[in-house]
Amino acid sequence: MRQLINLAQIIQSHALSFFYLSAPDLLLGMDADPSVRNIFGILAQRPEMARDGIRLRSIGQQIIELLGGKRIHPA
């Protein structure tokens, strides 16, 4: 079961890293205004992709919660 929690952690962590941190720079460009170069800027320009990223992270957190009892730092 610990391996499944670890896999769920990888899913939610990579979704956070890509969709929240890297994707705004990659998709909106480094020249974009920093005030819109974030998940909300992605949501405005590519709503389906933003929703998919948020949903993927949520799925990872739900698996962690189901198997570990809480979403963050399960015992």
Secondary structure as UniProt FT lines:
FT   HELIX           2..15
FT   HELIX           16..22
FT   HELIX           23..28
FT   TURN            30..31
FT   TURN            34..36
FT   HELIX           39..45
FT   HELIX           47..68
//
